[in-house]
């Protein structure tokens, strides 16, 4: 190519002419700008593309200096580039040239310019050729990509995520400075796959296996694990990585680790708080349950059953027991014990002994030992304790004093077969439970004492023994109600008359307490006195009516069945003052009820009647109080039908023995019911005659 652009070259041949035409076409039609400047910086050649860019017609630019027609900023750039190339004889390649169009508001364009020195035959620089390519769109795209990358990086840096990239097979190819800043790893350690070395050892195998499976299956990798930071602490991360594909081929993996330590800690805290609140609510409900159940517990054993069951279910104890102080205050006696006590015999524990219960009683404070070591430290390592620890599977102990008016009356004990720390909330619950237990035990102890006294008084009003007869057997039972401690009004009596006949009576005074007992005593004594004067049943009941009307209040209610029997013949006469009918049990036939109309209770206007009956050999006549057949869930009529059914199903050996029969009837009739009234039963049995 000729470097002399001022004079067209001669057409030396057809090829040269075509070359010149080709050159002219390229310069004129090419989408790139072209210009040639001589050494004095004058423009010698310029194409329309570049002229349009500069906003000056191509013909006007030829033979002018840049400063003559171009804008000051453009002229300065062109002059500086040409001068640099001429002075250094080196090309300047791919230098961006930014400018705005000639009109206001034109878009800023960007051309990539390359400046080449042009040499003459002697090698001297004759000028500079300029080639300019429009890269505005490309630069705009690159700028947009750069801004997106900056926004993405800023977003990542502002969040708790750590972004990383690996090869298709999982090798680290790019640096992950955020990861290294957290873990303290060097770039070499990270690239060599050392990221697994900072994963918690308990999570490492699981994480590595899951990562390799994701690589093999080209599926999303999603997992959570703990990472050791450069401070040595561990933080929780949730990790998600996805394969980037071109077509079906994975080209890389991109993942992000999200720090969820704060969220996990908050979740754990909420969980613990929820558990604590739920446990507190459950313990409160169990205290309320214990209060309700203790209201129904009348005996010490019932109280112990309620307290130990509620306590064990509330704190998960494996064993529990209650011990009460003896009157001398030197010994604790276990009530329904559940296992051995540390180093002691299972039933009696000296207060001076080294046990959880003894310490709780001596010092009037809770005793807590969460481990065997803690137990040794508090109790000392004597031989008894070491022997107990060697044989027992218990590993944690709780002893609580039962306090009344500030003084210990016993101790409550829970044990665990594993080490167990008692929380402050559980301790408060157990102390409240022990307080309820102490009150309930005190109440139950008083009840048992009063109940025993009342039962003793009741039995003192009954005959010490029944008459012994040659031709007749007697059996009696008295069962006081379990739901009250007052003396009752049920009674029975049997005594010989002057003519060797037998008088029997079964009565029931309405109500409980001293009043009922006193009425019962007066009726019993009056009956004996009247029977000794005139033993006929109708006469005795008529006399009792007169005595009762004269001595007892109108509202008093007493029923009575009275009979006189000849033991040798079994012939008998009976009169009934409103009492349940007698039961006749036969070995060879169905049982039946009654010998006489019931009549009215004592003291009511009535013409007393009496009926005759006979106790046949082998038969048994049973008199009883209404407590046997009536209760809150069963009416009298239903009870009488059940009594016939029970007697009819009695085995032969039961029917033959009145002692067995009365127990059988009481057990069968009370089974499944709460006994809320006294039960009195008196049976007369005539043995079968010896036919041999």
Secondary structure, DSSP 4 states (H G I P E B T S, - for coil): --S--SSPPP--SHHHHHHHHHHHHHHHH-SSEEEEEETT-BEEEE-HHHHHHHTS-HHHHTT-BHHHHS-HHHHHHHHHHHHHHHHH---EEEEEEEEE-SSTTPPEEEEEEEEEEEE-TTS-EEEEEEEEEE-HHHHHHHHHHHHHHHHHHHHHHHSSEEEEEE-TTS-B-S--HHHHHHH---HHHHHTTGGGGGB-HHHHHHHHHHHHHHHHHT--EEEEEEEE-TTS-EEEEEEEEEEEEETTEEEEEEEEEEE-HHHHHHHHHHHHHHHHHHHHHHHHHHHHHHHHHHHH--SHHHHHHHHHHHHHHHHT-SEEEEEEE-TTSSEEEEES--S-BTTB-SSEEETTSSSHHHHHHHHTS-EEESSHHHHHHHH---HHHHHHHHH----EEEEEEEEETTEEEEEEEEEESS--PPPHHHHHHHHHHHHHHHHHHHHHHHHHHHHHHHHHHHHHTS-SSPPP-SS-EEEEEEE--SS--S---EEEEEEE-TTS-EEEEEEEESS-SHHHHHHHHHHHHHHHHHHHH---HHHHHHHHHHHHHHHS-TT--EEEEEEEE-TTT-EEEEEEEBPPPPEEEETTEEEEE-SS-----TTS------EEEE--TT-EEEEE-GGGT-BTTB-HHHHHHHHHHHHHT--HHHHT-HHHHHHHHHHHHHTTS---S-EEEEEEE-PPP---
